[in-house]
Amino acid sequence: MLFPYLASVSLSFVLLVNSAKIPIVNDIFGGLDSQARAQRIAKVQPRVVTTPGKLRNLVENSGICETTRGVYQASGYADIAADKSIFFWYFAARSNPSTSPLSLWFNGGPGSSSMFGLFQENGPCRITNDSSTVTSNQWSWNGASNMLYIDQPVGVGFSHGTIEVNSTRAAAQDIWKFIQIFLNDTRFQFLIPNKLGIWTESYGGHYGPAFAAYFLQMNQLIQNGQLNGTRLNLAVLGIGNGLTDPITQYPGYIVYANSANPYHVPLVSQDKIIDATLAWQSASIGCHDRILACNSVSGTDSVCASAQSYCNGQIMTPLSGNWNPYYVISPAAATSYPPSFTTYINSIASQIGAETTWVSTNSIVHNLFALTGDWVRTSIHDLETVIEAGVRVTIYNGDADYLCNFVGVESMLASLKTSISASFNAAPLSNWAPVGGILAGLFKTAGKLSYARIYSAGHEVPAYKYGPFEVGRVAWYVFSTTMADMSLFTTSSRLSASPLLLRKRMSTTTDTSSLLRYGENVTKGITRITPGIMTKGKGSYVEYDDGRTMLDFTCGIGVTNLGHCHPKISQAAADQCMNIVHAQCSIAFHEPYLRLIEKLLPIMPDASLDSFFFWNSGTEAIEASLRLARIITGKQNIICMQGAYHGRTFGSMAVTRSKTIYSQGVAPLMPGVFTLPFPFWHQLGLPPSTPEDVLVKQCLYQLDLLLSQQTAPSDTAAILIEPVIGEGGYVPAPPAFLQGLREVCDKHNILLIIDEVQSGFGRTGRFFAIEESGVRPDILVIAKGLANGFPLSGVISRREITDKLLPGSFGGTYAGNAVACAAATAVVDVMNEENILANVNARSVELFDALNGLKAAYPEHIVDVRGRGLMVAVEFASPTDTVVGPRPQLPKGLAARVAKKCIEKGMIILTTSVYEVVRFIPPLNISAEDLEKGAQIFKNAVAEVVREG
């Protein structure tokens, strides 16, 4: 349905076509229609009942554009006055929306819809080449921030009402009113304390600085008690290919066209270059002097409008020649890119709450701005104000854009007068390789000001690709880095030629994916479950070289318990690297070794555990514990559990009983090892409903038989057990079973070794899983979560035991590394300071609720949900399982298929054991939102696999 709100306006000019983001009037970029000079205001009577000061006609979760499960979206209007309605489309951040920043996006024009940014650049979906469908955008900016796309001023896009805004300053006032209405709506009030970013492009070089400066001005008035309103937590301003200061940027058209563009030198004939140069330089009547006159105290609207018309007609328009001014790599006559989305957006208008036909670029709005000469009025002083206020500012430019080219932008930046300008100007433009050492352009930074010149990108930078980078990927790095409150940075570049030569060579230069060929040189005994190269981790997420961002529910198999690259832990390790990295403990103590003991003593599961030795890995620590038990007791035999996993080196593989692959072909294994059934219904051939006390009784009886028939107590040095069996299926040991083992050990002078490599350090909701039973270990083995990714393990016992060791009988070159110990010390601090155990127990309840609900929904397919804390497993039925009962109608390999489906949906998760088990090992500090997201991905994966059969 069409909504002809502009029917009452007499138009002698046309609304501009979708491809013209910068309006072309009378064949001049940014020109002024001669018949519109009297057009000062467009009075339009709205055909809807407005609600001034409130949001209206809000459509929530339309399912259009953003198709990521669980990600909220809303579109509709904010009525900033009875006759002014501004359209917006909000997309929640794909993770942690409650704490993520909010970014406002504005396209330029003036008069262009921000839907250009949504559908062609950085939104959750992109328009496809057929102009009638969209596809998901993996580089959507709501991957790092809540995003709010705003059609402004009134009359642009789907916004409607009285069109009267004629300057950047007036637009700023309307946008401030809009954001006040938006944030004070109960659905969005949670965003008020979050950081706020303004991102814009093109004419946004005017908008961005002016909007930001106006927000700061209003904040000050609110703080002074002179204005009622909500202070905005403005933290970021980002401008892509922006026109900010015409006096410094207009000469850039001449330089870019003549010699500076990297693609076609020159763009036009020398005659046109000379004509434009004269038009710039001519005294009084030239563009330079006209712009100066406009920006003087006596600069009237007519003076500025005349300057705009002259400068754009004599310099800006003629110098692009026969090349696409938005993307000079292509001829002007080339197929329009990015493709139009006019048909598509109007087809969905009613579904997103829109009340009018979409207007891509409104010529009424453009002409009102042109009548005031707003185009050639500078916004550089606003930009300086914003920088001085401490707002992080990032400016970026595609080097293939003529209309707001990098020559002019870099000249504008060089002319800034701020406290950091000297440092910024002194910094060289350096090769910029934002990921994997692959060159993407040039950059410089000082203080909170960053700039990037991006190779092969046109006017809409996120719509283009360069070399091995996918469309939008480089712009994503600019955005996500800035919103993380970081300056642009570079990884070590493997390239060392001139920028122009580098760009020519990029077709033969590959990114980190080329390293994958060296995977053929990795020993085949190592397997992987995901393709590609993992390049970065932060919190609950990891990033791959191909740009995938994955929710990590593996924690590196229970290692990064506090999330990837926890800042306090990483900082502790970095600080230690500046002091001493390797101080071999047989030579001298180092401080982190002793400091770690100081931190660990108070959290031991039993006060008797007071003797520590640190190793590098869990398997080394297990072997050390076995050796210790044999030396101290003078006995040789070890009892381990069926289904146990303790490592894959020679001694530890002898006590590993979870899969034959771990010891296949290595016989004879270390002798003296005997196996006891674990109280798990699978191992005893009993149904899942078997009471726990029956399982415990059966296994303790088997222990009596073992000590009577196979290994006499006088020959048995130790019993080794995981309090939650890991690779055997994530099965918690019943407390009564552990207590029974303790009694047997005390009775026969056998040592009880507790392997907390995977279950320790909060994984089960306590510091150590053994605490659940109240049992005292004789030897405690720790690793994995101990140092959150740094190689460190420990063997802890009683001094009355370890004092019997001969000096020098234990040791290792790298054992107890100083950097790893420093990281582990920080781990204990973080566990206490951030109340990690409380989070584990809260999230555990949520996870079990979700998984038990899933089990109820699929009783034929899911056999068991078990575990403790955030060490949780889901066991699926198998068509050949004789214990549960054969179910030939069920598909095979459910666990592996579900895990694979989860990976396809953006979450890494692992299987375990010889049974059909998927295990959950999320970070212990995971947010409720990320846990819910992971649970939803798992539910969806199960549903799809069941549906596929």
N, C-alpha and C positions, 0 to 999 in steps of 0.2 A: 504494500500500500504506500502511496506517495503522500507526503505532507507538505504542500506548497506554501510554507510560511512566508516565502519571499514574494508571493503573488502581488502584494500591495505595493511593491517597490518597482518603480519604472526603471528598467535597466536598458541602457544603450550600449552595454558591453557584455561579454559573455563570461560565465564562470570558467575558470581555467582547467585544462585537461589534467588527467592524473599524472602524466609524466613531468609536468612542470612544477617542481617543488618551489623553485624561485620563479615568480610570475613573469611572463613575457608579455609586455603591453606595447603595441605599436612596434613590434620587432625589437624591443629593447628589454634586456633583463632588468627587472625592477623599475620599469618605466611607469609613466603616469598617463592614464587615459584622458585625452583632452576634453572629452564630453563629461567627465566626472568631476571637474574642478569645483562645481557648485554642490557636489554631493557630500554633505558634511555629516549626515546621520541617516540611517535607514530605520525608520520606525516600522516595527513589525508587531502585529497583534498576535500573541500566542493563542493557539487553539486548545490549550490544556489549562487546567487549574493548577497553578504553581503553589509551592509552599516555601516562601522566602525564608532563608536561613536553615533549610533542612535538605536532606537527601530525598530523592523522589524517584519512583518507578524503578526501584532497584531490582535487578535480576541476579539471583545468587546461583552459582554453580550451574551455569547454562550448559556446560560440557563442550563449549565451542572454544577452539584454539588450544587451551590447556587441558590435556587429556591425562596428565599424570594423576594417578589415583591419590585421593586424599588431599589434593592441593586446591585450596579455596580460590574462587574468583567471583567478582561481582562487577556489574556494569549498570550505569544509570545516570541520573542527573543530580547536580547540586544547584539549587535555585539561589543564586547570589542576590537576586532582586525579583520583584514580581514579574518583570518582563525580561529576565535574563537567566537562562538555564545552560549550565556548562556540563557537557557529557564527559564521563570518565569510564575507564575500564581498569579494574584493579586485579592483579594476580598476586596471590600470596607467595612467599618464598617457598621453594620446593622442600626446604628443610628448615626447621626451627623458626617459623614465621613470627613467633611471639617475641623473639629476641633479635631477629634480623633487622637491619636498617630498612627504611622506606626510601625509595628513589622515585622522584618525579621525572617523567619524560615529556619533553616538548620538542616537536619539530618546528621549523622556522617559517619561511615565506617572505614577509609576514603574510599570514592568512592560510598556512598549510596545516592540514590535520596531523595530529600525532599518531593516527592510525598508520601512517607511513612507517614510523619507527616500529610499531607493533608487528605489522604484517611483512615488512620488507627487511627489517634489520634485527631487532633484538628481542622480539616477543617470543612466547612459548611455541608459536607456530609461524611458518613462513608460507607466503603465497607461492604456488608452483608455477611453472612456465605456462601452464594452460590457463592461468588467471582465474580458474573457477574452483580450485581445490587448494587445501593447505596441507603442509606436512609438519611433523613435530620438529622443533628446533632444539638440539641438544645443547646449544650454546646460548640458550635463553638467559637473559639477565636475571630472571627470578630464580636462577640457580644460586645466586649470591645475595639477593635482596628482595624484599617485597617491592613490586613494581606498580606504579600508578601512571597510566597514559591519559593525558588530559587534552581534550580538543579546546583550544583557545586561540584568540579571543572569541567572544560570542559571535556566532555566524559561521564558524569554522567547523568542518567535519559534521558531527551530529549535534553540535551546540546550536542553540537557536534563541531568538529574542531580538531586542533592540540592539542594532549594531552601531556602536558609537565609539569604541576604543580606537584611538588614532595615534597612539604612541606606546613605546615600550614601558614608560612609567605608568601609564593608565592600565596597561595589561598587568603590570605587577600588582597593582591595587586589587584588581579582580581576582588574581590568582591567590593573593593572601586571604581574601574573603572565602574563596573556594576551599582552601586547605583548612581554614578554621572550621567550616561547616563539616568537612569530611572527617577530621580528627575528633570532633566532638560528637559524632554519631556513635552510639553505644557499640556498634559492631566494629569500630575501628579505634576506639579510645586506647586500646592496648598499645597502639603504635606511638602514642605521644612521647614517652620517654626515649624511644629508640632514635638512633642517629638518622638524620634526614639528609638525603642527597638530591641535588638538582642536576639533571643530565639533559643536554640539549645539543643541537647542531645547526649549522648554517646561520640563519638569522638569530638562532639561539646564542650567537656571539654577542648580540644585544640583550636578548632575553635573560640568559643565565646570570651574568653579572648584576643586571638591574634587579632581577627577582631576588637574588641572594642578598644584595645590599638592602633592599626594601624589607626583607624578612628580618635582617639584623636591626634595622631602624625600628621596626615594630616591636621586636623583642625588648629593645631599650626602653621604649615608651611603656610597655607593660611592666617592666621591672621598676620603672620610676613611679608607677601608679597613675600614669597619665592616660592609660588605655586599658580597657577590659579585653582580654583575649588569652589565647594559649600560646606560651612561648614555644618557638620551634627550635628543635635541637639540631640546627643546621651544622653539618659536619663536612660536607663534600660539595664541590662544584665541578662538573665535568663538561667540557665543550669539545665537540668534534667538528672540524672544518667550519669554524665560526667567523663571522664578520663582526669584529668588536670595535675597531678603531680605523675608520676609513683613511685618515691622514697618513697612517703608517702602512696600511695594507694595499691601497690602490696602486702604488708603484710596483707592487708585486705582480700585478697583471702583466706589466710590460716586461719585467725581468723573466717571469715564468714563460711567457710566450716566446721571448727572444732566445733564451739560452739555458734557463734553469730546469725546465721540465726534462725528465729522464727518457722520454719516449719519442718525441717528434720535435727536433730542433731545426728551425723555428716552427711555431705553429702556423704562422702567417708570413706574408711577404715583408721585406724590410720597409717597404713604403708604409705599410700599416703600422709597423713598429714606430717609425719616425712620426707619423701622424699622431699616434697615441702619446708619444713622448712630448710633442709640442702641446697637445691638449692638456697634459699634466702641468707643464712648466710655464705656459704663457702667463705673463703678469696680469693680475686683476681678473682677467676673464678665464684663466685656466682652472683646471679641476683643483689643484693644490690650494689656490687662493680662495676658491669658492667654498671648499670644505672648511678652511680656516674661518672664513666669514660666518659660516653657519654655526660654528662652535664658539664664536665670540659672544660676548654679553649682549650684543645687538643682533644676534642671529635670529631672524624672524622665520616663521613657517615658510613664507614665500621664498626667502633667501635659500633656505635649506632644500625646499622642493626643487628649486631651480638647479641647485648644485647636484642633487640626486639625478635629475633628468639629464643634465649635461655630462656628468662623469660616467654614468652608465651607458649613455649613448655614444660617447667619444672614446672611451677606454675599455670598459668592461665587456661590452657586447662584441665589438669587432675583432678582438684579439684571440678568440677561440677558433677562428677559422673554420675549416671543414671537419673539425674534431668534436666529439661529444664533450661538452663543457663539464659534465658531471664525471666523465671518465675518458680522459683524452687518449687512452690507449685505443679506443674504438672510434671509427668514423662517425660523424654526426648522423649519417643516414642509417646507421646500424640498428638492428632490432632493439627496441627499448628494454633496458635492464636497470633495475629490477622490474619484473613484470607488473602490469596493472592489476589491481584487486578491486576495482570499482564494482564490477558485476557481483563479485563474491560478497563484498561487505554489505551491499544493499540487499542481497538475498537473505542475509541473517539479521537484518536490522531489527525486526520485531522480536527476535529471540533474545536479543541483548538489551531490550528496553529502549531502543532508539525511537524517536518520535518524528523524525524527518528524513528525507533523502540525504544521503551522505554527500557532502561537498568537499572535494579534495583540497582545492585552494580557492578561497573566496575572494573574488576580485573587488568586492565592496570593501572588505577589510583591507586588502592591499592598497587600494586607492586612498582610503582614509589615512593610512600611514604615510603614503606618498605625498599627500597634501601638506603634511607637517614636515616633510623632509626627514622623517625619523631615521631613514636608512643611513644618512651621512652624519647623523649626530653620534658622537662617540660614547661608548660604555666603558672606556678604559679606566676612568676614575672609579667607577663602581667595582671593577675588577680589582683595582689596587686596594680599595676598602675591604673587600672580601679577603684578600690575601693577608692584609695586616690584621684582620680579626682572628687569624689562626685557622680559617677554614682550609681544608685540604683541597687543592685545585689541580686538576689534571686537564691538560689541553692535548688533543691528538688530531693528526691530519693525515689523510690519505694522499700520497704523493702524485696520484693520477687525477686529482681533482683540480680543475682550473678555477672554478667559480669562487672558492674560498681557499686559495692555494697556500701551500706551506711557506712560500717565500714571504707572502704578506703576513701570515700568522707569526712566523719567526721574527720578522721585523717588529711586529706589535709587542711580542714578548720582550724583545731587547730594549724597547722604549719604556717599559714599566718602571715606575719609581716607587719601590718598596724597600723595606729593610733587608730583604733577601736578594734584591735585584743584582747587586754586585757579584754575589756568589753564584747566582744563576747564570749571569752573562759570562763569568769566568769559566764555568764548567763547559767542557767540550761536548759537542754532539758525538756520542759514542755508539758503536755497534750495539744493537739491542737484540738479544736472543732470549725472549721471555721463557722459553722452555727447551730443554734438551740441547742447548747450544746451537739451535737453528736460528739463523738471522731472520728477523722480521722487519727491521728498519733501523732507525737511529733514535737516541733518546738523550735527555739530560734532566737533571733534577737538582734542586737545592731547597732546603727546608721542606715545606709542604707543597712546593710547586714542582710539578713534573710535566714533561712534554715528550711526545713521541711522534715521529714522522714514520708512517707505516707504508711499506712498499706495496705497490700494485693495488692500493685501495682507492676507490673513487669517493665521491661526495658523501655517500652514505656508507661510512667505513665498515659497519658490521655486515653489509650485504656482499662483501667481496672476500676473495681468498688470495693467498700468496704462497707460491711454492707448495710445500707439503702441507700447509695449514688448511684445514677445512674452512668453508665460508663461516665467518663470524668468530672464528677461534681467537684471532689476535685481538680483536676488539673486546672479547670476553676477558682476556688477561688484563687489558687496561682497566676494565670496569671492576672486576673482582678484586684485583690488587688494590685499587683505590678505595673501594668500599670496605676492605679489610684494614683501612687506615695505614697503608704502606705506600711509600714512594715506588715508582716504577723501578724495576731492577732487571739485571741481565744475568743469565747463566753463562758459563764459559763458552765463548763462541769458538767453533772449530774452524771458522773461516777467517781469512786475513787478507782479503783483496779490497779494492775500492768498492763502495756501495753499488755503483753502476755495473761494474764487472761482476760483482756478486749476484746481482739480479739476473744477469745473463746466464750465470752458471747454475742458478738454482734448479733448472730443469734437470740437471745431472747430479744435483746434491740431494741426498735423502736425509730424513730426520732420524730420530732414535729407532724408528721401526727397522732401519737397516741393520741395527745391532742384532735383530732376531736371528739373522743367519748364523751368528756365532753360537746360537743355542744348539747347533749341531755338534759343537765342541764340548757341551756340558755332558757329563757322565749320564748315561741313560737310566741309571738307577734313581734319578731324581725326576719326579713328575710334577705337573702343574695342572691346575683346574681352570685357569683363565688365560686367554691369549694376550699377547702384548706385553708391554713393559710398565711396571708400576713405577711412577716417577715422583709421587708426592702423597703425603698423608697428613690429615689434620682432623683431630677429634675422631668422629665416627666414620670418616670418609677417606677414601683413597682415590687417587687420580692416575690414569694411565696415559701413556704417550700419545695415544690416539684421541685423547680428550675425554674419554669416559670418566665420569665421577661415580663411584660405587659406594654404597653403604656397606660397611665392613662388619659383618657379624661373625668374623673368625678371630679377630685380634691377633693375626699371625699365629694361630693355634694357641690362643690363651696367653699371649705374651704382652701385647700393648693394652693391658687392662685399663689404663687411664687414658686411652685414646692415643691416636698417633700424634707424635711431636707435642706432647703436653709442654707448654712454655716453661714452666718451672723446672721440669725434669731436663729438658733440652738445655736450658740455661745453666743448670748445675753442671752438666757434662761439659758444656762449652767453657765455663769458668775453670773447671779442673784441667782442661786441655792447655790452658795458659799457665798452669802451675807445674804439674808433673803428670805425664801420661802413664809411664811405666816405672813402677818402683817395686822390684821383685821382693816378695815378702821374706825370702830366705836371706836377703841382704839387710833390709830394714823395714820397719813398719811405715806405712804412709797414712796420713791423717784420715782419708775417707774410709779406710779399712776399719779403723778403730771407731770412727764416728758412726759407721753403720752398725757395729755391734752395740754401741750405746743406744741407738734407735730401736734395735730389734729386741733387746732384752725385755723391755716392758710388755711386749706384745706376744711373747712366746706362749704357747698353749699350756705349758707347765713351767713353774718357776725353777724346776730342776735342770732345765735345758740352758746351760750356761757356758758351753764350749763350742766355738765356731771355727769352721774352716771354709773358705770360699773357693769355688772352682769356676769354670767357664760355662758349663752346660749341664742339663739335667742328667744326661747319661753318664758323664764323668762323676757327678755327685753320687749317683746310684752305685757305680763301681766302687767308689771310695767307701760308701757305707757298708757294702758287702765285705770289702777287705777289712774294714774296722771291726765288723762283727766276728769275722774269723780269727783275727789277731787277738781280740780281747777275750773271747770265750775259749779259744783253743779248739773249737769245733768247726766242722767244715760244711755241713749241710744247710741249705736254705730252702724254706718253704715259701712259694709264691702262689698267687691266685690264678685260677683259670680266667682267661680274658684280660689279664693284666698287660699293661704296657709300661716298660721302664727304660727303653732306649734301644739303640741299634748298633752299639759297639759290642765287642766280643763278650764281655762279662754281662752286660745288661741285656743283651739279646737272649741270653740263657734263661733269664727270669721273665722274659716277655712272652705272653701266651695269648695275644689277641688275634694275630694273623700269622699264618705260616710264611708269608712272603718276607717277613722281617728276618728270618733265620734260614730260609731255604738255601740248600747247597753248602751250608757251613759246617755241617756235622763232622766230627763230634763237637758238641757244644761244651761249655764249661761244666764239668761234672758236679754232682752233689746238689742238684736242684730237683725239688719235688713240688707237685702241683696240687692245690686244694681247691675244690669247687667254691665259687663265690656265691653268696646267697641271692641268686638271681634266677628267677623261674625258668629262663631259657636253659641255663646250665644244668638244672636238675630235672629237666623234662617235664615240668609242671605247668599248669595253666597260669596266665597272668593274674588271675584272681586269688592265687594261693596266699594265705595269710603270711605276714612277715615272720611271725614267730615259728611257723612251720619251716620256712626256708632257713632260718637261723639254726634251729634244732638239727636239721638235716646236715648242715655244713659243719657244725661243731662235732657232730657224730663222725663225719668223715675225717675230721682232724684227729680225733681219738684213734680211728683206724690207721691213719697215716703214721702216727707216732708209734703205733703198736706193730705195724706190718712192714713199713718201708724205711723210715728214718727214726731211729731211737732218740729220745730226748737227749741222751748223752752225746749224740753225734750232731745235734741240731743247733746251729748257731743263732739263727734268726728266722722270724716270720716277717715277710715283706708284703705290704698292702697299700693300695690307694684308698683313702676314705670315700672317694667317689671314683669308681673305676672309669677311666677315660675312654681309651680306644676300644674298650670292650663293650661300649654301649651307653656311657653316661648313667651309671647305676650307683646311687648312694648306698654305702654299706650301712645296714641297720645298726643303731647304737648298741643293741644287745649283742650283735656279732662281734663288734670291736671290743666290747667289755669281756666277752667270752675269750677272745684271743689274749687279752691282757692277763686274765686269770691263768690261762695255760702257760703263758710265758713266765709269769711269776713262779708258778709251781715247778717248772722244769729248768729255770735259769736260762731261758731263751730270750734273746733281745727282740723287741718289737720295733721294726723299722716302718715309719709312716712316710709314704711318698706323697708330698703335697706339691709336686712340681706343677701340676695343672690346676689343682683345686685350691691352692693357697693364695694368700694376699687378697682376700675379700671376694673371691669368685663365688663362694656359696653363701655370702651374707655375713660371714664371720671372717676374722683374719685367717683362720685355718679351719678346715672342715672337721678336723678331729675334735674340735671344741664341742661339737654337738653331742658327742658321746661322753665327754669328761675323761677320756682315756689318756694316760700319760705315755708318750712315746719314749723309747730309749734312744732312738735316733730319728731325727726329723730331716727330711730332704726337701729343699726348696729350690726354685728356679723360675723360669718363664716370667710371671708378673712381678718378680722381685725387683727387676731393673727396667721394666717397661720397654724392652727392646734391646737393651745393651746386654752383651753376653756375660751372665753372672749366675752362679748357683751356689748353694751352701749345704754343708752337712753340719748339723747341730746335735750335740749330745751333752752328756754330763761330764764335768771335769774328772769325777771319780773313775770314769771309763777312759777318757782320752789321755789322762795323765800317765796311763800305762804304756803309751806309745813311745817308741824310741825316737829321739830327736833326729830329724832328717828322713824319717821313714815315709812321710807324706810331703807332697810338694808338686808344683807345676809352674812352668815358666810364666804363663800368663794368668795363673790362678789369682783371683781377687784383684783384677785390674783396677787401678785408681779411678779411671773415668767411669767405669761401670759401678763401682762402689759409691761414687758421688751421686750418680743417677739414682741408685737404689735408696740412698739416704733421702733424696728428694721425694721418692715414691712414698716412703713412710710419712713424711711431712704432709704430702698432698692427701693421703688417705685420711689423716686426722683433721687437717684444716678444712677440707671440702666435704667432710662428713660422708665419705664414699659409701660406707656400709649401710647407712640409712637409705641412700639412693638405690643401692642394690636390692634391698628388701622391698622398697616401694615398687621398683620396676619389675621385680620378680612376681609380685602379685598380679600386676597388669599383664605380664607375659603369660603366666599360667592361666589367667582368665581367658585370654584370647585363644590359647592353644586348646584348652579344655572345651571351649565353645566350638572350635573347629572339629575336635574329636566327636562331639555330640552331633555335629552336622554330617560327619562321614564315619559312622560307627563300623562300617564294613571295611574301611580302608585304613583307619588309624587304630592301632592296637593299644598304644600306651603313650602317655605324656608323663615324663618323670624328670627328676633332677632336684637341685637345690640352688637357691639364689639365682644367679645368671649363668648357671651351668646346667642347661636344660636340653632334653632330647624329646623328639617325637619319633616313635617307631611305627612304621607302616606294616600292613599285612603283606605276606608273601603267598603266592598261589601254591607254594610247595611246603609251607611251614607245617611240620607235623605236630609241633607243640600247641600252637594256637588252633590248628585244624586246617587242613588244606582248603584253599578257596580258589579253585581253578578258574573261576570266572574273573578273577582280578588280574590286572596287568602285572608284568614282571618289572622289577627294578624301579619301584615307585620312588624310593628315596633319592636315587641318583637323578631321576628325571625331574623331580621337584627341585632339587638343588640346582640343576642346570637351568631350569625355568626361572628360578630366582635370580641367577646371574644375568640372564637375558633381560630381566626387569630392573636390574640395577642394584642388586644386593648379593654380596658374596657370602655363601654359607657352605658348610662342609657336611659330608656324611661321616659315619664312623662305624666300626665293628664289622663283623660278618653278617649282621642282621640288617634289616631295612631301616636304618636310623639316620635321621638328620639332627645335627647338634647346633645349638644356639650358644655362641660365645661372644655376645656384644660387649662393648666397653662398659666398665662398671659405672662410669659417670655419664652414661648415655642419657639424653633427655627423653622425657615422656613422648615428645613429638616424634623423635627418631625411632624410638622403640615401637610406637604405634605404626609408623611408616613401614618398618621392617616386618612387623606382624601382618600388616595388610598385604605386603608383597608376597609373603609366604602363603597367606590364605588364597590370594589370587592364583598363585602357582599351583597349589593343590587343586583348586577348582578346575583349572585348565587341564591338568594332567588327568584328573578323574574323567573329565568330559571327553578327552581324547581317547581314553581307554587303553 
